[in-house]
Amino acid sequence: MSNIYESAATTLDLFNTPCLTKVELRVACKGISDRDALSKPDPCVVLKMQSHGQWFEVDRSEVIRSSSSPIFSKVFTIDFYFEEVQRLRFELHDISSHNGLKDADFLGAMECTLGQIVSQRKLSKALLKQGNTAGKSSITVTAEELSGNNDYVELPLYVVNDDGTGSLVHRTETIMNNLSPVWKSFKVSLNTLCSGDHQRELKCTVYDWDSNGKHDFIGEFQTTFREMKGGMEGKQIQWDCINPKYQVKKKNYRNSGVVTLYQCKMHSFLDYIMGGCQIQFTVAIDFTASNGDPRNSCSLHYIHPYQPNEYLKALVAVGEICQDYDSDKMFPAFGFGGQIPPDFKVSNRFALVCVCVYVCAGIQGVVEAYQNCLPKIQLYGPTNIAPIIQKVASAASEEMHTKEAMEYFILLILTDGVITDMADTREAIVHASHLPMSVIIVGIGNADFSDMQMLDGDDGILRSPKGEPVLRDIVQFVPFRSFKHASPAALAKSVLAEVPNQVVDYYNNKGIKPKNLSDYESSRAFSP
């Protein structure tokens, strides 16, 4: 890590929370304008990151002499946080003297987010200079995940018996009274397994369990994760299980069995995102009467000309991040608990735009739809959210049947009160836990949200009224008041931090590989 990066990281608070993974960025440019008719520019790229509205230099590339279409060898390594908007600025300078950037000519810049780069894998944009395009010059940034400590691995291991049959091995539960034991496969982070070091020595020891605690040693073997990765394409990797005592005493001793790694799987969140998986973001907003008359400044729905209300703050904070992972940026937006025209009947699920159009163009489109519909809706009740969850679950169910990693759904529910259909909501969440879907609930205002905590599985396993447990924890609930005096980014960070693991857990549990993974792997050979 360069000194520049360490200094910038400290300034940008990059070391305060552990990153999901690291991303390597490679840069190339085309069509840079010559500074005069007789010579070509000597370009250098400076990478900056924004924090608190200011740009700080993170790192810079080498200088390439006399090139109008440079391909820089410098690899920029950036910590990736899904739950944050990481704004980047790539500046291109012509270094014509030994004074570096001090006397350099500015050739243009490109601004984007890290999320935009990783979701597209290769991002190409025009270079801008003073707000205008810098001739025909363009910049291309290619992303590659740096294999790190937070990938997950499934390792089904087998012992080969005398008859050639296979028995799965893992140091977990004990299989009683069985000469051909089969253990469950397991999943462990690379950080736990080998601290991210693929060459670190690993030892596997096999014992015969005894009730008195004096387990009989059968044998052991040594390996590395790098060797284990040979099982990623179904290739069987085998090791002799050796008992050193027998090896010394017995002349014809070969082994105490053969341990076989049948398969190794390792897919990360970015594998799925870079493999083409889109985040489908849906918003649902509470229009019950407990919010107060929107015309009154005390209402939670009051639209101040200069200060966004809590609904808008939460919507923009979360939506601004999710939109980078959706290529068409068309977001379904619903309301619930209001009386809607023309007959003003209560609806537990209505479109914010109009009856027949429920998608909005971008997060700004959702904001405008919310503001435009407020004067037309009569706030009423009750606070039922099960219909909204069921609506998104229906779309997620269609995705599940494709058995491909193409779309993962995130539902953001903004509500000011305790829900009134708790039993139906629990049932809907248990059903949704089997689908490619996560639910984020933000409590707006000062109501007592203690009953809402049960929907978040952090303190226990949520069950349906019939007693069926959730397959996986997909709900995150937070009250907005806990972040009232913090930045919107802090709220987004809290509610979105679990999403990457939820995405990976769903697809891993289903045995679904990233789509276009081979294309992703082949794209790692950089081309401008």
Disulfide bonds with the S-S distance in Angstrom:
none
